[in-house]
């Protein structure tokens, strides 16, 4: 059984904010990468115990989120997407998709470090369904017949995953505490708005992730879950917040007649969003 593990940094227990944790030169960036890598290792251990034979770990955080030196030696590591980029080197040879360190989509109430692609996004939807980064790869996986079986991150992400993929196993490792969606905030304001949370201690979080990953793959061998129903044609609508260069919201719309992967690889013209 082959498992594709997509990873991100902002949904990891102990990763506290954008300002100090998420990129080169920031005070706790190396510690954040360690925390993520150990969460990955916990999930990998559970997957292998449950019968996985091959695991590919994709480093999905912008400037990189994984300390390869600490990564479980049984896995392969992927950085960079080749042509496309979607579906991010995922193909139909994989049986299962999992996400570790994932955050909720932009505008999620009680999300911690919530965003989609970056904090400039207001929303992204496919055929009217609002999705985040997990939803994008999970829809691509569904088109390929790859089942999304597990996700870990903040509690708002865990709920998002369960609503999009009924039956998915999820583990929450932190809980955002800020009410409201922040839709009227600029990019810079929103980055600060979404940085408050309660966290599990990282070792405890890793124990729960290992248990959840094991349970997910055991269930997936017995139950049918993990495929999102898709119906062509596909329309992708992307909305962006105001930022330092732009004092208004903008929107783009693109369509593809047959493929969600195809529409994910299209970009449209930006227009002022009139509300």
Buried (B, 14 or more C-beta within 10 A) or exposed (E): BBBBBBBBBBBBBBBBBBEBBBBEEBEBBEBBBBBBBBBBBBBBBBBBEBEBEBBBBBBBBEEBBBBEEEBBEEBEBBBEBEEEEBBBBBEEEBBBBBBBBBBBBBBBEBBBBBBBBEBBBBBBBBBEEBBBBBBBBBBBBBBBEBBBBBBBBBBBBBBBBBEBBEBBBBBBBBBBEBEEBBBEBBBBBBBBBBBBBEBBEBEEBBBBBBBBBBBBBBBBEEEEBBBBEBEBEBEBBBBBBBBEEBEEBBBBBBBBEEBBBBBBBBEEEEEEBEE
